[in-house]
Amino acid sequence: MLPDLYKKIEDLVDKTALIKSLKEPEDKIGEPSPIRGNKFSHLSLEDFKETGDETFAWESFEKKLSAYSFLKYLVQENDIHVDLPGLKTFLSFSETDTEKSEFCSIEVLDETADSKATVLKTLNILHKKFQIGIKLQYQVVVGDRKSYDHLIKLKSEYGGSLSWVLPYPGDWHILFFNLIFY
């Protein structure tokens, strides 16, 4: 009976993965997935529902925007010399319950993201630093055009192993390319 149990355990254990984890303990991601694909390709609008909080926030925003527009119109139409604050400032006046941001920005490497291997090394560092799966479930990873491209390709290659990575192009790059094309 004992040899049969050992045989079953031996069949279940992926020996190459075990050896690799012993040789490279810093690699938290593993090998690329044999199944490639985009798990979001079949989403539709029916898959997204507004929560009560989102509906309340939208209605609150609409009311504040209407009030600001009305005030702006009155001041301009009646030639009243009052300096109204900007829209952002006006919208922030009544916020008393602003949630605290848990934003953290770090510089991981002083290397260029010229290869998928470098980006993968960076993702392993992020996985370890932010304790993915323990303290965080997802991590937004911002990068320039090249590193963003590598992130998308790696997510496609590695599948579920990188489901925690949420790639986002850098704000400057979005603005720059919008200015070029519009």
Backbone as a printed PyTorch tensor [residue, N CA C, xyz], in Angstrom:
tensor([[[  0.8220,  -1.1920,   0.0000],
         [  0.0000,   0.0000,   0.0000],
         [  0.8720,   1.2640,   0.0000]],

        [[  1.9240,   1.2710,   0.7930],
         [  2.7950,   2.4350,   0.8750],
         [  3.4570,   2.7560,  -0.4650]],

        [[  3.9770,   1.7690,  -1.2240],
         [  4.5530,   2.0870,  -2.5360],
         [  3.5240,   2.7060,  -3.4880]],

        [[  2.2490,   2.2600,  -3.3930],
         [  1.1940,   2.8430,  -4.2370],
         [  0.9770,   4.3100,  -3.8890]],

        [[  1.0200,   4.6160,  -2.5920],
         [  0.8510,   5.9980,  -2.1480],
         [  1.9950,   6.8670,  -2.6550]],

        [[  3.2280,   6.3520,  -2.5580],
         [  4.3750,   7.0930,  -3.0760],
         [  4.2490,   7.3290,  -4.5730]],

        [[  3.7770,   6.3420,  -5.2880],
         [  3.6050,   6.4550,  -6.7380],
         [  2.5740,   7.5460,  -7.0700]],

        [[  1.4480,   7.5920,  -6.3070],
         [  0.4170,   8.6090,  -6.5380],
         [  0.9710,  10.0120,  -6.2550]],

        [[  1.7230,  10.1480,  -5.1820],
         [  2.3200,  11.4420,  -4.8330],
         [  3.3180,  11.8570,  -5.9010]],

        [[  4.1210,  10.8940,  -6.3420],
         [  5.1180,  11.1710,  -7.3740],
         [  4.4610,  11.6370,  -8.6710]],

        [[  3.3110,  11.0430,  -9.0150],
         [  2.5840,  11.4430, -10.2190],
         [  2.0140,  12.8610, -10.0920]],

        [[  1.6260,  13.2420,  -8.8800],
         [  1.0260,  14.5610,  -8.6730],
         [  2.0520,  15.6890,  -8.6730]],

        [[  3.2600,  15.4050,  -8.2130],
         [  4.2800,  16.4420,  -8.0760],
         [  4.9160,  16.7370,  -9.4360]],

        [[  4.9060,  17.9870,  -9.8040],
         [  5.5820,  18.4160, -11.0300],
         [  7.0580,  18.6000, -10.6740]],

        [[  7.8660,  17.6550, -11.0670],
         [  9.2710,  17.6540, -10.6620],
         [ 10.0370,  18.8600, -11.1970]],

        [[  9.7760,  19.2400, -12.4290],
         [ 10.5200,  20.3770, -12.9870],
         [ 10.1720,  21.6690, -12.2560]],

        [[  8.9050,  21.8330, -11.8900],
         [  8.5100,  23.0400, -11.1490],
         [  9.1390,  23.0420,  -9.7660]],

        [[  9.2080,  21.8740,  -9.1390],
         [  9.8070,  21.7700,  -7.8140],
         [ 11.3000,  22.0990,  -7.8730]],

        [[ 12.0030,  21.5420,  -8.8430],
         [ 13.4380,  21.8090,  -8.9900],
         [ 13.6710,  23.2870,  -9.2890]],

        [[ 12.8450,  23.8670, -10.1680],
         [ 12.9920,  25.2830, -10.5070],
         [ 12.7530,  26.1610,  -9.2770]],

        [[ 11.7440,  25.8290,  -8.4580],
         [ 11.4770,  26.6280,  -7.2560],
         [ 12.6060,  26.5260,  -6.2410]],

        [[ 13.2940,  25.4080,  -6.2200],
         [ 14.4380,  25.2710,  -5.3190],
         [ 15.6520,  26.0340,  -5.8330]],

        [[ 15.8320,  26.0250,  -7.1660],
         [ 16.9710,  26.7230,  -7.7610],
         [ 16.7580,  28.2340,  -7.7950]],

        [[ 15.5090,  28.6680,  -8.0350],
         [ 15.2000,  30.0980,  -8.1660],
         [ 14.0700,  30.4770,  -7.2120]],

        [[ 14.3620,  30.5980,  -5.9060],
         [ 13.2860,  30.8910,  -4.9400],
         [ 12.6590,  32.2740,  -5.1120]],

        [[ 13.3390,  33.1890,  -5.8060],
         [ 12.7990,  34.5350,  -6.0010],
         [ 11.7470,  34.5980,  -7.1180]],

        [[ 11.6520,  33.5570,  -7.9360],
         [ 10.7050,  33.5410,  -9.0460],
         [  9.3260,  33.1560,  -8.5210]],

        [[  8.4510,  34.1330,  -8.3560],
         [  7.1110,  33.8930,  -7.8240],
         [  6.0830,  33.6720,  -8.9230]],

        [[  6.4920,  33.8140, -10.1720],
         [  5.5410,  33.7690, -11.2800],
         [  5.5410,  32.4220, -11.9790]],

        [[  6.6980,  31.8210, -12.1720],
         [  6.7630,  30.5200, -12.7970],
         [  6.9380,  30.5900, -14.2980]],

        [[  6.4690,  29.5640, -14.9640],
         [  6.6130,  29.4430, -16.4140],
         [  5.3780,  29.9690, -17.1340]],

        [[  5.5340,  30.2920, -18.4280],
         [  4.3680,  30.7330, -19.1990],
         [  3.2960,  29.6600, -19.2490]],

        [[  2.0570,  30.0830, -19.3080],
         [  0.9280,  29.1780, -19.3740],
         [  0.8380,  28.5520, -20.7680]],

        [[  0.5190,  27.2540, -20.8360],
         [  0.3460,  26.6540, -22.1620],
         [ -0.9310,  27.1550, -22.8410]],

        [[ -1.8830,  27.6480, -22.0360],
         [ -3.1390,  28.1810, -22.5720],
         [ -2.9910,  29.6870, -22.6870]],

        [[ -3.0620,  30.1850, -23.9020],
         [ -2.9430,  31.6210, -24.1090],
         [ -4.2840,  32.1830, -24.5120]],

        [[ -4.5510,  33.3880, -24.0880],
         [ -5.7940,  34.0310, -24.4680],
         [ -6.1050,  35.1730, -23.5520]],

        [[ -7.0530,  35.9430, -23.9550],
         [ -7.4870,  37.0890, -23.1830],
         [ -8.7990,  36.7290, -22.4920]],

        [[ -8.7790,  36.6590, -21.1630],
         [ -9.9760,  36.2640, -20.4350],
         [-11.0500,  37.3470, -20.4550]],

        [[-10.6960,  38.5390, -20.9130],
         [-11.6620,  39.6250, -20.9590],
         [-12.2950,  39.7970, -22.3410]],

        [[-11.9260,  38.9710, -23.3050],
         [-12.3930,  39.1660, -24.6760],
         [-13.8890,  38.9000, -24.8330]],

        [[-14.4870,  38.1690, -23.9080],
         [-15.9020,  37.8310, -24.0360],
         [-16.7980,  38.6900, -23.1500]],

        [[-16.2650,  39.7640, -22.5790],
         [-17.0620,  40.6280, -21.7150],
         [-18.0050,  41.4920, -22.5410]],

        [[-19.1370,  41.8120, -21.9500],
         [-20.0810,  42.7390, -22.5760],
         [-20.5820,  43.6970, -21.5020]],

        [[-21.3840,  44.6610, -21.8860],
         [-21.8920,  45.6420, -20.9190],
         [-22.7620,  44.9890, -19.8500]],

        [[-23.3810,  43.8600, -20.1580],
         [-24.2270,  43.1700, -19.1780],
         [-23.4180,  42.6130, -18.0130]],

        [[-22.0980,  42.4660, -18.2010],
         [-21.2410,  41.9410, -17.1400],
         [-20.9140,  42.9910, -16.0740]],

        [[-21.2540,  44.2520, -16.3350],
         [-20.9340,  45.3370, -15.4090],
         [-22.2260,  45.9280, -14.8420]],

        [[-22.3000,  45.9940, -13.5380],
         [-23.4620,  46.5450, -12.8460],
         [-23.0030,  47.6850, -11.9430]],

        [[-23.8360,  48.7280, -11.8440],
         [-23.5270,  49.8340, -10.9330],
         [-23.9380,  49.4500,  -9.5240]],

        [[-23.0710,  49.7620,  -8.5790],
         [-23.4240,  49.5280,  -7.1770],
         [-24.2120,  50.7290,  -6.6750]],

        [[-24.8140,  50.5860,  -5.5150],
         [-25.5630,  51.6870,  -4.9150],
         [-24.6690,  52.8920,  -4.6450]],

        [[-23.4460,  52.6290,  -4.1810],
         [-22.4990,  53.7130,  -3.9100],
         [-22.1280,  54.4620,  -5.1870]],

        [[-21.9390,  53.7130,  -6.2890],
         [-21.5980,  54.3460,  -7.5630],
         [-22.7500,  55.2150,  -8.0760]],

        [[-23.9740,  54.7110,  -7.9330],
         [-25.1460,  55.4830,  -8.3560],
         [-25.2610,  56.7550,  -7.5310]],

        [[-25.0670,  56.6360,  -6.2080],
         [-25.1350,  57.7980,  -5.3320],
         [-24.0550,  58.8210,  -5.6970]],

        [[-22.8400,  58.3530,  -5.9510],
         [-21.7350,  59.2490,  -6.3020],
         [-22.0310,  59.9740,  -7.6130]],

        [[-22.5910,  59.2630,  -8.5810],
         [-22.9030,  59.8980,  -9.8660],
         [-23.9890,  60.9580,  -9.7070]],

        [[-25.0410,  60.6410,  -8.9470],
         [-26.1240,  61.6100,  -8.7370],
         [-25.6150,  62.8280,  -7.9820]],

        [[-24.7560,  62.6080,  -6.9970],
         [-24.1630,  63.7090,  -6.2430],
         [-23.3190,  64.5920,  -7.1660]],

        [[-22.5290,  63.9770,  -8.0290],
         [-21.7080,  64.7130,  -8.9820],
         [-22.5910,  65.5490,  -9.9210]],

        [[-23.6680,  64.9600, -10.4160],
         [-24.5700,  65.6840, -11.3210],
         [-25.1600,  66.9250, -10.6370]],

        [[-25.5660,  66.7740,  -9.3800],
         [-26.1430,  67.9010,  -8.6350],
         [-25.1080,  69.0160,  -8.4570]],

        [[-23.8890,  68.6390,  -8.0770],
         [-22.8430,  69.6450,  -7.8730],
         [-22.4760,  70.3350,  -9.1840]],

        [[-22.4090,  69.5670, -10.2510],
         [-22.0890,  70.1370, -11.5570],
         [-23.1830,  71.0940, -12.0180]],

        [[-24.4340,  70.7250, -11.7920],
         [-25.5560,  71.6050, -12.1470],
         [-25.5120,  72.8920, -11.3290]],

        [[-25.2380,  72.7680, -10.0270],
         [-25.1690,  73.9510,  -9.1660],
         [-24.0440,  74.8790,  -9.6250]],

        [[-22.8840,  74.3050,  -9.9520],
         [-21.7640,  75.1150, -10.4070],
         [-22.0960,  75.8170, -11.7240]],

        [[-22.6940,  75.0820, -12.6420],
         [-23.0690,  75.6630, -13.9370],
         [-24.0630,  76.8000, -13.7550]],

        [[-25.0470,  76.6000, -12.8620],
         [-26.0450,  77.6410, -12.5960],
         [-25.3820,  78.8820, -12.0010]],

        [[-24.4870,  78.6950, -11.0260],
         [-23.7910,  79.8330, -10.4260],
         [-22.9490,  80.5720, -11.4720]],

        [[-22.2390,  79.8300, -12.2770],
         [-21.3910,  80.4170, -13.3170],
         [-22.2480,  81.2380, -14.2950]],

        [[-23.3870,  80.6780, -14.6650],
         [-24.2940,  81.3600, -15.5880],
         [-24.8070,  82.6630, -14.9550]],

        [[-25.2430,  82.6050, -13.6780],
         [-25.7560,  83.8040, -13.0110],
         [-24.7010,  84.9040, -12.9350]],

        [[-23.4920,  84.5200, -12.5760],
         [-22.4180,  85.5020, -12.4370],
         [-22.1170,  86.1690, -13.7810]],

        [[-22.0630,  85.3790, -14.8430],
         [-21.7390,  85.9280, -16.1610],
         [-22.9020,  86.7310, -16.7500]],

        [[-24.1250,  86.2420, -16.6030],
         [-25.2980,  86.9180, -17.1870],
         [-25.5780,  88.2550, -16.5050]],

        [[-25.4090,  88.2930, -15.2020],
         [-25.7450,  89.5000, -14.4450],
         [-24.5370,  90.4020, -14.2070]],

        [[-23.4480,  90.0800, -14.8480],
         [-22.2260,  90.8660, -14.7470],
         [-21.8450,  91.1410, -13.2870]],

        [[-21.9400,  90.1000, -12.4920],
         [-21.5730,  90.1910, -11.0760],
         [-20.0700,  89.9420, -10.9790]],

        [[-19.3880,  90.8040, -10.2560],
         [-17.9420,  90.6970, -10.1460],
         [-17.5620,  89.8710,  -8.9210]],

        [[-17.7030,  88.5860,  -9.0680],
         [-17.3510,  87.6380,  -8.0180],
         [-16.4650,  86.5870,  -8.6570]],

        [[-15.3790,  86.2680,  -7.9850],
         [-14.4950,  85.2200,  -8.4860],
         [-14.9830,  83.8630,  -7.9820]],

        [[-15.4720,  83.0830,  -8.8940],
         [-15.8680,  81.7250,  -8.5310],
         [-14.6280,  80.8250,  -8.6080]],

        [[-14.5540,  79.8650,  -7.7110],
         [-13.4100,  78.9430,  -7.7870],
         [-13.5260,  78.0740,  -9.0320]],

        [[-12.4590,  77.3970,  -9.3630],
         [-12.4970,  76.4660, -10.4850],
         [-13.4000,  75.2880, -10.1700]],

        [[-13.7450,  74.5230, -11.1860],
         [-14.6690,  73.3980, -11.0170],
         [-14.1250,  72.3600, -10.0370]],

        [[-12.8370,  72.0220, -10.1390],
         [-12.2700,  71.0200,  -9.2240],
         [-12.3950,  71.4690,  -7.7730]],

        [[-12.0740,  72.7210,  -7.5220],
         [-12.1580,  73.2610,  -6.1660],
         [-13.6040,  73.2460,  -5.6880]],

        [[-14.5160,  73.6700,  -6.5370],
         [-15.9370,  73.7050,  -6.1880],
         [-16.4440,  72.3030,  -5.8390]],

        [[-16.0550,  71.3260,  -6.6330],
         [-16.5050,  69.9550,  -6.3890],
         [-15.9420,  69.3840,  -5.0930]],

        [[-14.7960,  69.8720,  -4.6620],
         [-14.1790,  69.3280,  -3.4510],
         [-14.6550,  70.0100,  -2.1700]],

        [[-15.3820,  71.1430,  -2.2720],
         [-15.8040,  71.8710,  -1.0740],
         [-16.6150,  71.0230,  -0.1060]],

        [[-17.6070,  70.3320,  -0.5870],
         [-18.5250,  69.6460,   0.3200],
         [-18.0820,  68.2420,   0.7050]],

        [[-16.9220,  67.8450,   0.2710],
         [-16.4590,  66.4970,   0.6020],
         [-15.8980,  66.4480,   2.0110]],

        [[-16.5950,  65.7650,   2.8820],
         [-16.1120,  65.5960,   4.2500],
         [-15.6630,  64.1710,   4.5100]],

        [[-16.1180,  63.2750,   3.6450],
         [-15.7940,  61.8720,   3.8600],
         [-14.8900,  61.3160,   2.7540]],

        [[-13.8950,  62.0940,   2.3850],
         [-12.9720,  61.6570,   1.3450],
         [-12.1490,  60.4860,   1.8590]],

        [[-12.1230,  59.4230,   1.0770],
         [-11.3790,  58.2530,   1.5250],
         [ -9.8790,  58.4620,   1.3420]],

        [[ -9.1260,  57.8750,   2.2430],
         [ -7.6720,  58.0040,   2.1970],
         [ -7.1180,  57.1030,   1.0980]],

        [[ -6.2450,  57.6460,   0.3160],
         [ -5.6260,  56.8750,  -0.7520],
         [ -4.5610,  55.9510,  -0.1910]],

        [[ -4.4750,  54.7690,  -0.7680],
         [ -3.4250,  53.8390,  -0.3810],
         [ -2.4240,  53.7100,  -1.5110]],

        [[ -2.1890,  54.7940,  -2.1950],
         [ -1.2930,  54.8260,  -3.3470],
         [  0.1460,  54.7400,  -2.8770]],

        [[  0.9130,  53.9600,  -3.5730],
         [  2.3320,  53.8320,  -3.2600],
         [  3.0900,  53.8010,  -4.5710]],

        [[  4.0860,  54.6300,  -4.6860],
         [  4.8880,  54.6680,  -5.9040],
         [  6.3200,  54.3260,  -5.5360]],

        [[  6.8790,  53.3660,  -6.2460],
         [  8.2550,  52.9820,  -5.9600],
         [  9.0330,  52.8530,  -7.2570]],

        [[ 10.3060,  53.0630,  -7.1590],
         [ 11.1960,  52.8080,  -8.2820],
         [ 11.8080,  51.4430,  -8.0150]],

        [[ 11.5650,  50.5250,  -8.9290],
         [ 11.9830,  49.1530,  -8.6940],
         [ 13.3920,  48.8950,  -9.1890]],

        [[ 13.6500,  49.2680, -10.4180],
         [ 14.9510,  48.9940, -11.0160],
         [ 15.4860,  50.2300, -11.7060]],

        [[ 16.7640,  50.2880, -11.8010],
         [ 17.3790,  51.3650, -12.5800],
         [ 17.8760,  50.7650, -13.8920]],

        [[ 16.9560,  50.0680, -14.5730],
         [ 17.2700,  49.4310, -15.8430],
         [ 16.1810,  49.7790, -16.8440]],

        [[ 16.5050,  49.6720, -18.1100],
         [ 15.4910,  49.9280, -19.1240],
         [ 14.6420,  48.6780, -19.3180]],

        [[ 13.4040,  48.8910, -19.6810],
         [ 12.4860,  47.7710, -19.8970],
         [ 12.5750,  47.3200, -21.3460]],

        [[ 13.7740,  46.9580, -21.7600],
         [ 14.0090,  46.6260, -23.1600],
         [ 13.7200,  45.1670, -23.4930]],

        [[ 13.4080,  44.3630, -22.4900],
         [ 13.1150,  42.9640, -22.7690],
         [ 12.0580,  42.4540, -21.7970]],

        [[ 11.4040,  41.3760, -22.2070],
         [ 10.3980,  40.7760, -21.3330],
         [ 11.0510,  40.2200, -20.0690]],

        [[ 12.2940,  39.7780, -20.1730],
         [ 12.9980,  39.2340, -19.0080],
         [ 13.1700,  40.2950, -17.9230]],

        [[ 13.4990,  41.5180, -18.3270],
         [ 13.6600,  42.6100, -17.3590],
         [ 12.3210,  42.9420, -16.7010]],

        [[ 11.2610,  42.9900, -17.4990],
         [  9.9280,  43.2820, -16.9510],
         [  9.4990,  42.1520, -16.0210]],

        [[  9.7860,  40.9120, -16.3760],
         [  9.4530,  39.7690, -15.5250],
         [ 10.2210,  39.8400, -14.2050]],

        [[ 11.4820,  40.2430, -14.2540],
         [ 12.2880,  40.4280, -13.0430],
         [ 11.6360,  41.4930, -12.1500]],

        [[ 11.1780,  42.5690, -12.7660],
         [ 10.5130,  43.6380, -12.0320],
         [  9.2230,  43.1360, -11.3850]],

        [[  8.4590,  42.3450, -12.1220],
         [  7.2070,  41.8100, -11.5790],
         [  7.4670,  40.8950, -10.3880]],

        [[  8.5570,  40.1380, -10.4360],
         [  8.9100,  39.3000,  -9.2890],
         [  9.2370,  40.1600,  -8.0680]],

        [[  9.9280,  41.2620,  -8.2780],
         [ 10.2490,  42.1810,  -7.1750],
         [  8.9640,  42.7710,  -6.6000]],

        [[  8.0580,  43.2150,  -7.4880],
         [  6.7780,  43.7700,  -7.0290],
         [  5.9710,  42.7290,  -6.2620]],

        [[  5.9580,  41.5090,  -6.7710],
         [  5.2170,  40.4200,  -6.1200],
         [  5.7070,  40.2260,  -4.6890]],

        [[  7.0150,  40.2810,  -4.5270],
         [  7.6040,  40.0840,  -3.2020],
         [  7.3670,  41.3000,  -2.3000]],

        [[  7.6350,  42.5240,  -2.8290],
         [  7.5230,  43.7440,  -2.0190],
         [  6.0940,  43.9860,  -1.5280]],

        [[  5.1160,  43.7690,  -2.4020],
         [  3.7310,  44.0700,  -2.0540],
         [  2.9650,  42.8550,  -1.5460]],

        [[  3.6640,  41.7440,  -1.4040],
         [  3.0790,  40.5210,  -0.8660],
         [  1.7550,  40.1910,  -1.5580]],

        [[  1.8510,  40.0230,  -2.8690],
         [  0.6770,  39.7230,  -3.6760],
         [  0.0870,  38.3880,  -3.2360]],

        [[ -1.2170,  38.3770,  -3.0650],
         [ -1.9110,  37.1760,  -2.6090],
         [ -2.0590,  37.1330,  -1.0980]],

        [[ -1.2570,  37.9490,  -0.3990],
         [ -1.3470,  37.9960,   1.0650],
         [ -1.9670,  39.3270,   1.4990]],

        [[ -1.3000,  40.4270,   1.1190],
         [ -1.8010,  41.7540,   1.4840],
         [ -2.5760,  42.4210,   0.3470]],

        [[ -2.2120,  42.1250,  -0.8780],
         [ -2.8820,  42.6990,  -2.0490],
         [ -3.2930,  41.5920,  -2.9990]],

        [[ -4.4110,  41.8140,  -3.6750],
         [ -4.8420,  40.8480,  -4.6810],
         [ -4.4570,  41.2980,  -6.0870]],

        [[ -4.3900,  42.6240,  -6.2860],
         [ -4.0760,  43.1870,  -7.5890],
         [ -3.0740,  44.3170,  -7.4390]],

        [[ -2.3120,  44.5520,  -8.4870],
         [ -1.3330,  45.6340,  -8.4740],
         [ -1.3790,  46.3350,  -9.8220]],

        [[ -1.6030,  47.6520,  -9.8040],
         [ -1.5430,  48.4380, -11.0240],
         [ -0.0710,  48.7040, -11.3210]],

        [[  0.3510,  48.3520, -12.5200],
         [  1.7400,  48.5450, -12.9220],
         [  1.7500,  49.5170, -14.1010]],

        [[  2.3640,  50.6730, -13.8820],
         [  2.3870,  51.7320, -14.8820],
         [  3.7230,  51.7120, -15.5980]],

        [[  3.6710,  51.9160, -16.9070],
         [  4.9190,  51.9320, -17.6520],
         [  4.8070,  52.7230, -18.9350]],

        [[  5.9600,  52.9510, -19.5570],
         [  5.9710,  53.6410, -20.8440],
         [  5.4980,  52.6670, -21.9270]],

        [[  5.5420,  53.1120, -23.1650],
         [  4.9940,  52.3160, -24.2550],
         [  5.6360,  50.9340, -24.3420]],

        [[  6.9440,  50.8720, -24.2460],
         [  7.6490,  49.6000, -24.3970],
         [  7.3550,  48.6570, -23.2260]],

        [[  7.4510,  49.1630, -21.9980],
         [  7.2090,  48.2900, -20.8470],
         [  5.7400,  47.8730, -20.7760]],

        [[  4.8210,  48.7730, -21.1650],
         [  3.4010,  48.4260, -21.2080],
         [  3.1750,  47.2970, -22.2180]],

        [[  3.8320,  47.3860, -23.3730],
         [  3.7270,  46.3510, -24.3980],
         [  4.2420,  45.0100, -23.8610]],

        [[  5.3690,  45.0410, -23.1510],
         [  5.9120,  43.8170, -22.5600],
         [  4.9410,  43.2500, -21.5160]],

        [[  4.3380,  44.1180, -20.7110],
         [  3.3910,  43.6610, -19.6990],
         [  2.2080,  42.9330, -20.3320]],

        [[  1.6540,  43.5060, -21.3920],
         [  0.5150,  42.8940, -22.0710],
         [  0.9120,  41.5290, -22.6450]],

        [[  2.0770,  41.4640, -23.2700],
         [  2.5360,  40.1930, -23.8460],
         [  2.7960,  39.1520, -22.7530]],

        [[  3.3960,  39.5770, -21.6340],
         [  3.6570,  38.6430, -20.5370],
         [  2.3570,  38.1330, -19.9270]],

        [[  1.3680,  39.0070, -19.7670],
         [  0.0780,  38.5740, -19.2270],
         [ -0.5580,  37.5350, -20.1440]],

        [[ -0.4150,  37.7290, -21.4370],
         [ -0.9510,  36.7660, -22.3950],
         [ -0.2010,  35.4400, -22.3020]],

        [[  1.0980,  35.5050, -22.1580],
         [  1.9310,  34.3010, -22.0730],
         [  1.7220,  33.5220, -20.7840]],

        [[  1.7110,  34.2300, -19.6600],
         [  1.7010,  33.5830, -18.3560],
         [  0.2990,  33.3330, -17.8080]],

        [[ -0.7240,  33.8840, -18.4290],
         [ -2.1060,  33.6190, -18.0270],
         [ -2.3860,  33.9490, -16.5740]],

        [[ -2.9290,  32.9580, -15.8690],
         [ -3.3580,  33.1390, -14.4800],
         [ -2.2560,  33.5090, -13.5150]],

        [[ -1.0170,  33.1810, -13.8350],
         [  0.0930,  33.5190, -12.9350],
         [  0.2660,  35.0230, -12.7860]],

        [[ -0.1640,  35.7770, -13.7970],
         [ -0.0460,  37.2360, -13.7370],
         [ -1.4170,  37.9160, -13.6920]],

        [[ -2.4200,  37.2120, -13.1850],
         [ -3.7620,  37.8120, -13.1090],
         [ -3.7860,  38.9970, -12.1430]],

        [[ -2.8170,  39.0810, -11.2510],
         [ -2.7510,  40.1680, -10.2730],
         [ -2.2110,  41.4630, -10.8860]],

        [[ -1.5980,  41.3840, -12.0620],
         [ -1.0030,  42.5530, -12.7140],
         [ -2.0730,  43.2970, -13.5150]],

        [[ -2.2180,  44.5840, -13.2360],
         [ -3.1260,  45.4320, -14.0000],
         [ -2.2800,  46.4670, -14.7300]],

        [[ -1.9200,  46.1960, -15.9920],
         [ -1.0570,  47.1240, -16.7370],
         [ -1.7880,  48.4240, -17.0440]],

        [[ -1.0660,  49.5230, -16.9420],
         [ -1.6450,  50.8350, -17.2290],
         [ -0.5700,  51.6890, -17.8890]],

        [[ -0.9020,  52.2730, -19.0400],
         [  0.1070,  53.1270, -19.6820],
         [  0.3040,  54.4110, -18.8760]],

        [[  1.5140,  54.9180, -18.8710],
         [  1.8170,  56.1460, -18.1260],
         [  0.9860,  57.3280, -18.6130]],

        [[  0.5780,  58.1880, -17.6760],
         [ -0.2640,  59.3470, -18.0090],
         [  0.3720,  60.2270, -19.0670]],

        [[  1.6750,  60.4680, -18.9470],
         [  2.3540,  61.3360, -19.9020],
         [  2.2540,  60.7460, -21.2980]],

        [[  2.3860,  59.4370, -21.4070],
         [  2.3340,  58.7780, -22.7170],
         [  0.9400,  58.8660, -23.3170]],

        [[ -0.0790,  58.7210, -22.4950],
         [ -1.4570,  58.8530, -22.9880],
         [ -1.6670,  60.2690, -23.5160]],

        [[ -1.2680,  61.2550, -22.7260],
         [ -1.4250,  62.6510, -23.1270],
         [ -0.6370,  62.9390, -24.4020]],

        [[  0.5870,  62.4890, -24.4730],
         [  1.4400,  62.7370, -25.6290],
         [  0.8210,  62.1690, -26.9010]],

        [[  0.3640,  60.9320, -26.8530],
         [ -0.1980,  60.3150, -28.0530],
         [ -1.5540,  60.8970, -28.4150]],

        [[ -2.3120,  61.3670, -27.4280],
         [ -3.5570,  62.0530, -27.7480],
         [ -3.2930,  63.3720, -28.4530]],

        [[ -2.2520,  64.0620, -28.0240],
         [ -1.9190,  65.3440, -28.6720],
         [ -1.4290,  65.1420, -30.1010]],

        [[ -0.7460,  64.0410, -30.3390],
         [ -0.2320,  63.7730, -31.6770],
         [ -1.3840,  63.4740, -32.6520]],

        [[ -2.3660,  62.6960, -32.1870],
         [ -3.4030,  62.2350, -33.1040],
         [ -4.6450,  63.1210, -33.1430]],

        [[ -4.7380,  64.1130, -32.2990],
         [ -5.9490,  64.9650, -32.3040],
         [ -5.6010,  66.4030, -32.5520]]])
